[in-house]
């Protein structure tokens, strides 16, 4: 039986698990929970190859729980009910060993499919662990999400990926007896994108394509891996590479590249909501106030693809991608909020100036809340020069208008209003 290297190297214990120290390290979010033995239902959210499935299996093993697994791609309410029926005779609240049900790609379940889990999760007859690459706030129904803890898994870092390579060469039954030398690992690490499965698949591909003795360098990796792993993988391995190419084509104002990568995703079976949501983000992050209509069209496209579904949804997706790629670009809204959040982290919770505070009752007014606030519409041009930032940030400029027609107008407007205060 030809078992892939990534599967052969799947950890058998938490001690063998590489990465996600923020969850299972000494101070990890799951560490104390594991010690208590009271495992909550949870959603594991992270990119492919970060160890979601492995972690779920190890949590069940660590807590000695019966383990059931479903994939949302090929399972439905029928399969859920069959498992829930089995779990009635497998532990429960009184034994403390209620079964663990793991659902991979739970974001692919419909509302009715997710609804079918609610009763069992609420009663505690099962512990649910759902794995998703998508933001659960969008893809998991609120009733189920409110009953689950959400844990974020991060892409693996350089040292963690290098450890995976070392472990594979040292411990894998098929590789440990081969003479394999890693001369360079930059290409392997770059191709992996923080994905352990992709890393080990690439490593195995290079080894199987090489003559003995095996000396792996960047050129060998690029020669063997890039050409053989270039197809879009609907199961996730190159999921983020293709969407990255799509987004970068739009950001780079190339509608031809955008439509090509869009076609690759559609033909590869990508979910249309995922594509539309990425364009919705891009419309604000990369276009913003250079063309505010971009966000309106992206939002309309998102709604349209939900109503239409494939194959018709490909048309508004194409229209939107071409429009966004052909639009003027600005990331100033994105950089402004980043800068503002960084200041919040640096300065902490600065006090709200008294004129800006809410004064819903007489006591608040007596404490000077709202005192000296000037209602802009009562003044000429609907403007009054007053301070809207905390004292420690007076005059600090978060928003830098971009060099485009629309934001040049915004810059002139702000200069007219604020003179030299913000340096516009």
C-alpha positions in Angstrom: 0.0 0.0 0.0 1.5 3.3 -1.1 0.9 5.6 1.9 2.1 9.2 1.2 4.9 10.6 3.4 2.6 13.3 4.9 0.3 10.5 6.2 3.2 8.3 7.4 4.5 11.2 9.4 1.2 12.1 11.0 1.9 12.5 14.8 0.8 9.7 17.1 1.0 11.9 20.2 0.9 15.6 21.2 4.6 15.4 22.0 5.3 14.6 18.3 3.0 17.5 17.1 4.9 20.3 15.5 3.6 23.9 15.7 0.6 25.7 17.2 2.5 26.3 20.5 0.0 29.0 21.3 -2.6 26.3 21.6 -0.7 23.2 23.0 2.5 24.7 24.3 3.1 25.2 28.1 1.0 28.4 28.1 -1.3 27.3 25.2 -5.0 28.0 25.1 -5.8 24.2 25.0 -3.2 23.1 27.6 -5.2 23.6 30.8 -8.3 22.4 29.1 -6.5 19.1 28.2 -5.3 18.8 31.8 -8.9 19.1 33.1 -10.2 16.5 30.7 -13.3 18.7 30.0 -13.0 19.2 26.3 -15.4 21.8 24.9 -16.9 21.7 21.4 -14.7 23.8 19.2 -13.9 25.1 15.7 -10.4 24.8 14.5 -9.8 27.6 11.9 -6.7 27.8 9.8 -5.1 27.3 6.3 -4.5 23.8 4.9 -1.7 21.8 6.3 -1.6 23.4 9.8 -2.6 20.2 11.6 -6.4 20.6 12.2 -7.3 17.0 11.6 -4.3 15.7 13.4 -5.0 17.9 16.4 -8.6 16.7 16.6 -7.5 13.0 16.6 -4.8 13.7 19.2 -7.3 15.5 21.4 -9.6 12.4 21.3 -6.7 10.1 22.0 -5.4 12.3 24.9 -8.9 12.3 26.5 -9.6 8.6 25.6 -12.7 9.6 23.7 -14.5 7.5 21.0 -13.6 9.3 17.7 -15.9 9.7 14.7 -14.9 11.6 11.6 -17.0 13.0 8.7 -16.0 15.2 5.7 -18.5 17.9 4.8 -17.7 17.4 1.1 -19.3 14.0 0.9 -21.5 13.7 4.0 -25.0 15.0 4.9 -27.7 14.9 7.5 -28.1 11.1 7.0 -24.5 10.4 8.0 -24.7 12.8 10.9 -27.8 11.1 12.3 -26.2 7.7 11.9 -23.2 8.7 14.0 -25.4 10.5 16.6 -27.4 7.3 17.0 -24.1 5.3 17.6 -22.9 7.8 20.1 -26.0 7.3 22.3 -24.4 3.9 23.3 -20.9 5.2 23.6 -20.4 7.1 26.8 -22.2 10.3 27.8 -22.3 13.1 30.3 -22.1 10.7 33.3 -19.0 8.9 32.2 -17.2 12.1 31.1 -16.2 10.2 28.0 -18.7 11.5 25.5 -17.6 10.8 21.9 -15.8 13.3 19.8 -17.2 14.0 16.3 -14.8 15.6 13.9 -16.2 17.3 10.8 -13.6 18.4 8.3 -14.4 21.5 6.1 -17.5 22.2 8.2 -18.0 25.4 6.3 -19.2 23.3 3.4 -22.2 22.1 5.4 -25.5 23.9 4.6 -27.6 25.6 7.4 -29.9 22.5 7.7 -26.9 20.2 8.0 -25.4 22.4 10.7 -28.8 22.6 12.4 -28.8 18.8 12.7 -25.8 19.0 15.1 -27.3 21.5 17.5 -29.3 19.2 19.8 -26.4 16.8 20.4 -23.9 19.6 21.0 -26.2 21.5 23.3 -27.0 18.4 25.4 -23.3 17.4 25.5 -23.9 13.9 24.1 -21.1 14.6 21.7 -18.1 17.0 21.6 -17.9 18.6 18.2 -14.7 19.6 16.6 -15.2 21.4 13.2 -12.2 22.2 10.9 -12.4 25.1 8.5 -10.2 27.2 6.2 -12.9 29.8 6.1 -13.8 32.5 8.7 -16.4 30.7 10.9 -18.2 33.9 11.6 -19.4 33.8 8.0 -19.7 30.1 7.4 -20.9 28.5 10.7 -24.4 29.3 11.8 -24.6 31.5 14.9 -26.5 29.0 17.0 -23.7 26.4 16.5 -20.9 29.0 16.7 -22.2 30.2 20.1 -21.8 26.7 21.5 -18.2 26.3 20.3 -14.8 27.8 21.2 -12.9 29.0 18.1 -9.2 28.3 18.0 -7.0 29.7 15.2 -4.2 27.6 13.7 -1.3 29.5 12.1 0.8 28.6 9.1 4.0 26.9 10.2 7.2 29.0 10.6 10.6 28.3 9.1 12.0 26.4 12.1 8.9 24.3 12.4 9.0 23.3 8.7 12.7 22.5 9.0 11.9 20.3 12.0 9.3 18.4 9.9 11.9 17.8 7.2 14.5 16.6 9.7 11.9 14.3 11.4 10.9 12.8 8.0 14.5 12.0 7.1 15.3 10.7 10.5 12.2 8.7 11.5 10.2 7.7 8.4 10.5 4.0 7.7 11.1 4.5 4.0 13.4 7.5 4.1 15.6 6.9 7.1 17.7 4.2 5.4 18.2 6.3 2.2 21.2 8.6 1.7 19.6 12.0 1.5 21.4 15.3 2.0 19.6 18.6 2.2 22.0 21.2 0.6 19.4 24.0 0.4 15.9 24.1 1.8 14.7 27.6 0.7 12.7 26.4 -2.3 11.0 23.6 -0.2 10.0 26.1 2.5 8.8 28.7 -0.1 6.7 26.1 -1.9 5.1 24.9 1.3 3.7 28.3 2.2 3.6 27.1 5.9 1.6 24.0 4.9 3.1 20.8 6.4 1.3 18.5 4.0 2.5 20.4 1.0 6.0 20.5 2.4 6.2 16.7 2.9 4.5 16.0 -0.5 7.1 18.2 -2.2 10.0 16.6 -0.3 8.7 13.1 -1.3 8.2 14.1 -4.9 11.8 15.4 -5.1 13.2 12.3 -3.5 11.3 9.9 -5.8 12.3 11.9 -8.8 16.0 11.9 -8.0 18.8 9.5 -8.7 21.1 8.2 -5.9 22.8 9.7 -4.0 20.1 12.2 -3.3 21.3 15.7 -2.8 18.5 18.2 -2.6 19.1 21.9 -3.5 16.8 24.7 -4.7 17.3 24.0 -8.4 16.4 20.3 -8.0 13.3 21.3 -6.1 12.1 23.8 -8.6 12.8 21.5 -11.5 10.8 18.6 -10.1 8.1 20.2 -7.9 6.9 23.3 -9.7 6.0 21.5 -12.9 4.3 18.6 -11.2 2.4 20.5 -8.5 1.2 23.4 -10.7 -2.5 22.3 -11.0 -5.1 23.8 -8.8 -6.0 21.3 -6.1 -9.6 21.5 -5.0 -8.8 19.8 -1.8 -6.7 22.7 -0.6 -3.0 22.1 -1.2 -2.7 24.9 -3.8 -5.9 26.6 -2.8 -4.2 29.7 -1.5 -1.6 29.9 -4.3 -4.4 30.3 -6.9 -6.4 32.8 -4.9 -3.2 34.7 -4.3 -2.5 34.8 -8.1 -6.1 36.0 -8.6 -5.9 38.8 -6.0 -2.5 39.9 -7.2 -3.6 40.1 -10.8 -6.5 42.4 -9.8 -4.3 44.5 -7.5 -1.8 44.7 -10.4 -4.6 46.0 -12.7 -4.5 43.1 -15.1 -8.0 41.9 -16.0 -6.6 39.2 -18.3 -4.7 37.5 -15.5 -7.6 38.0 -13.1 -10.1 36.2 -15.5 -7.6 33.4 -16.1 -7.1 32.6 -12.4 -10.8 33.0 -11.9 -11.4 30.3 -14.6 -8.8 28.1 -12.9 -10.7 28.3 -9.6 -14.1 27.7 -11.2 -12.9 24.7 -13.2 -11.1 23.4 -10.0 -14.4 23.4 -8.1 -13.8 26.4 -5.8 -16.8 27.8 -3.9 -18.1 30.9 -5.5 -18.8 32.6 -2.2 -15.1 32.2 -1.3 -14.1 34.0 -4.5 -16.7 36.7 -4.1 -15.8 37.3 -0.5 -12.1 37.8 -1.5 -13.1 40.4 -4.1 -15.2 42.1 -1.4 -12.2 42.4 0.8 -10.0 43.6 -2.1 -12.5 46.3 -3.1 -11.8 48.0 0.2 -8.2 47.0 0.8 -6.8 47.7 -2.6 -9.2 50.2 -4.2 -11.0 51.9 -1.4 -11.8 55.6 -1.9 -10.0 55.7 -5.2 -13.3 54.2 -6.5 -16.0 53.7 -3.8 -18.3 52.1 -6.4 -15.9 49.1 -6.4 -17.2 48.0 -2.9 -20.8 48.5 -4.0 -20.3 46.2 -7.1 -18.3 43.6 -5.1 -21.1 43.4 -2.5 -23.7 43.1 -5.2 -21.6 40.3 -6.8 -21.4 38.5 -3.5 -25.2 38.6 -3.2 -25.7 37.6 -6.9 -23.5 34.5 -6.7 -25.5 33.3 -3.6 -28.8 33.7 -5.6 -27.5 32.3 -8.8 -25.0 29.5 -8.0 -22.9 27.9 -10.8 -22.7 27.9 -13.7 -24.4 31.4 -14.0 -22.4 32.9 -11.1 -19.3 32.8 -13.2 -20.6 35.7 -15.2 -21.0 38.3 -12.4 -17.7 37.0 -11.0 -16.0 37.7 -14.2 -17.7 41.2 -14.5 -16.6 42.1 -11.0 -13.0 40.8 -11.4 -12.6 42.8 -14.7 -14.1 46.0 -13.1 -11.9 45.7 -10.0 -8.7 45.0 -12.1 -9.5 48.0 -14.3 -10.1 50.4 -11.5 -7.8 52.9 -9.9 -6.1 51.5 -6.8 -5.5 52.8 -3.3 -4.7 50.9 -0.1 -5.1 54.0 2.1 -8.1 52.8 4.1 -6.2 49.6 4.9 -3.0 51.4 6.0 -5.1 53.9 8.0 -6.8 51.3 10.2 -3.5 49.4 10.6 -1.8 52.6 11.8 -4.7 53.4 14.1 -4.7 49.9 15.6 -1.0 50.1 16.2 -1.4 53.4 18.1 -4.1 51.8 20.2 -1.7 49.0 21.1 1.1 51.5 21.9 -0.9 54.1 23.8 -3.6 51.9 25.4 -7.2 53.1 26.0 -6.7 56.9 25.9 -9.6 58.8 27.4 -12.4 60.2 25.2 -12.2 64.1 25.2 -15.1 65.5 27.3 -16.7 67.3 24.3 -17.0 64.0 22.5 -18.5 62.0 25.4 -22.1 60.9 25.4 -24.4 62.9 27.8 -27.7 60.9 27.9 -28.8 62.3 31.3 -28.4 65.3 33.6 -25.7 63.7 35.8 -23.5 63.2 32.7 -24.1 66.7 31.7 -23.1 68.0 35.1 -19.8 66.0 34.7 -19.2 68.1 31.6 -19.8 65.2 29.2 -20.5 66.7 25.8 -19.6 70.2 27.0 -18.3 72.5 24.3 -19.2 70.1 21.6 -20.0 71.9 18.4 -22.7 70.5 16.1 -21.1 70.7 12.7 -24.4 71.4 10.8 -25.0 74.6 12.8 -21.8 76.1 11.3 -20.8 77.5 7.9 -20.0 74.7 5.4 -21.1 72.2 8.1 -17.7 72.4 9.7 -16.2 73.6 13.0 -12.5 73.3 13.9 -12.4 71.2 17.1 -10.3 68.3 18.4 -11.5 64.8 17.7 -8.5 62.9 18.9 -7.2 62.2 22.5 -4.7 64.7 23.8 -1.7 62.4 23.2 -2.6 62.1 19.6 -3.6 65.6 18.6 -2.6 66.4 15.0 -1.6 62.8 14.3 -2.4 61.8 10.7 -3.6 58.2 10.2 -5.2 58.7 6.7 -2.8 59.5 3.8 -4.9 60.1 0.6 -3.6 58.2 -2.4 -2.4 59.6 -5.7 -5.6 59.2 -7.7 -8.4 61.4 -9.0 -10.9 60.7 -6.2 -8.4 60.9 -3.3 -6.8 64.0 -4.7 -10.2 65.6 -4.3 -10.4 64.3 -0.8 -6.9 65.7 0.0 -8.1 69.2 -1.2 -11.2 68.9 0.9 -9.3 68.0 4.0 -6.7 70.7 3.4 -9.5 73.3 3.1 -11.1 72.1 6.3 -8.0 71.5 8.5 -5.4 73.9 7.0 -2.0 72.7 8.3 -3.2 70.7 11.3 -2.8 67.3 9.7 -0.3 68.3 7.0 -2.5 67.6 4.0 
